[in-house]
Amino acid sequence: MSSAAEERGVIRVFVGGLAPDVQVHELSAKLESFGRVREVELLFEKSDVDNNSRACRGFAFVNLEALESDVERCISTLNHCKWKGRQMTVAFAKPSFKERVLVENTDA
């Protein structure tokens, strides 16, 4: 059970090892038991032919609105588990380049 002092926040999670045919709604459904899925950023291969037939690059970033303890439970439950024939990697996402530059500029 979570402590009363712990607050919900939006936490960015990295999910790797995804199958090429994974869809946003499938990944969202996989993570929704751990918190409210605010955004799924599924990265796709570039295609010169048809944007609708692009394959997933194998990773995504998911913004979960949840307690940190729930996100930790998500990571410990799903990291290294098999899904759609692949072994997933789930971890706290590192800050994006844009976020790091913003922090550096405000600290200066």
C-alpha positions as CSV (number, residue, x, y, z in Angstrom):
1,M,0.0,0.0,0.0
2,S,1.3,3.5,-0.8
3,S,2.0,6.1,1.8
4,A,-0.3,9.0,2.3
5,A,2.5,11.5,1.5
6,E,3.1,10.0,-1.9
7,E,1.5,12.1,-4.7
8,R,0.4,11.1,-8.2
9,G,2.4,12.5,-11.0
10,V,3.1,11.9,-14.7
11,I,6.1,9.7,-15.0
12,R,7.8,8.8,-18.3
13,V,8.6,5.2,-18.8
14,F,10.8,3.5,-21.5
15,V,9.5,0.3,-23.0
16,G,11.8,-1.6,-25.3
17,G,11.9,-5.0,-27.0
18,L,8.5,-4.4,-28.7
19,A,7.3,-6.5,-31.7
20,P,7.2,-4.6,-35.0
21,D,3.4,-5.0,-35.2
22,V,2.6,-3.6,-31.8
23,Q,-0.1,-0.9,-31.7
24,V,-0.5,2.1,-29.4
25,H,-3.8,0.8,-28.0
26,E,-2.2,-2.6,-27.2
27,L,0.7,-1.0,-25.3
28,S,-1.7,1.3,-23.5
29,A,-3.9,-1.6,-22.4
30,K,-0.7,-3.5,-21.2
31,L,0.2,-0.6,-18.8
32,E,-3.2,0.8,-17.8
33,S,-3.4,-1.4,-14.7
34,F,-0.5,0.5,-13.2
35,G,-1.8,4.0,-13.7
36,R,-3.6,6.3,-16.2
37,V,-1.9,6.2,-19.5
38,R,-1.6,9.9,-20.6
39,E,0.5,9.4,-23.8
40,V,2.1,6.6,-25.8
41,E,4.9,7.7,-28.1
42,L,5.5,4.6,-30.3
43,L,8.4,5.1,-32.7
44,F,8.2,3.8,-36.2
45,E,10.6,3.0,-39.0
46,K,10.8,5.5,-41.8
47,S,9.0,4.4,-44.9
48,D,9.3,5.8,-48.4
49,V,6.4,3.8,-49.6
50,D,3.4,4.1,-47.2
51,N,3.1,5.7,-43.8
52,N,0.4,3.2,-42.8
53,S,2.6,0.2,-43.3
54,R,5.5,1.3,-41.1
55,A,6.8,-1.1,-38.5
56,C,7.5,-0.2,-34.9
57,R,11.2,0.5,-34.2
58,G,10.9,-1.7,-31.1
59,F,10.6,0.9,-28.4
60,A,8.2,3.5,-27.0
61,F,7.9,6.1,-24.3
62,V,4.8,6.1,-22.1
63,N,3.6,8.8,-19.8
64,L,1.8,7.3,-16.8
65,E,-0.1,9.3,-14.3
66,A,0.5,7.3,-11.2
67,L,2.2,7.0,-7.8
68,E,5.9,6.4,-8.1
69,S,5.4,3.1,-6.2
70,D,2.9,2.0,-8.9
71,V,5.4,2.8,-11.7
72,E,8.1,0.9,-9.8
73,R,5.6,-2.1,-9.5
74,C,5.0,-1.8,-13.3
75,I,8.7,-1.9,-14.0
76,S,9.4,-4.9,-11.7
77,T,6.4,-6.7,-13.1
78,L,6.9,-6.1,-16.8
79,N,10.7,-5.8,-17.2
80,H,12.1,-8.9,-18.9
81,C,8.6,-10.4,-19.4
82,K,7.7,-12.0,-22.7
83,W,5.0,-10.2,-24.8
84,K,4.1,-10.9,-28.4
85,G,7.1,-13.2,-28.7
86,R,9.6,-10.6,-27.5
87,Q,11.3,-9.9,-24.1
88,M,10.3,-6.4,-23.0
89,T,12.6,-3.9,-21.2
90,V,10.7,-1.5,-19.0
91,A,12.5,1.3,-17.0
92,F,12.2,4.9,-15.9
93,A,12.9,7.0,-19.0
94,K,15.9,9.2,-19.0
95,P,15.1,12.9,-19.6
96,S,14.9,13.9,-23.2
97,F,17.6,16.1,-24.7
98,K,15.1,19.0,-24.8
99,E,14.4,18.5,-21.1
100,R,18.1,18.3,-20.2
101,V,18.8,21.6,-22.1
102,L,15.9,23.3,-20.4
103,V,17.2,22.3,-17.0
104,E,20.8,23.4,-17.8
105,N,19.6,26.8,-19.1
106,T,17.5,27.4,-16.0
107,D,20.4,26.4,-13.7
108,A,22.8,28.8,-15.4
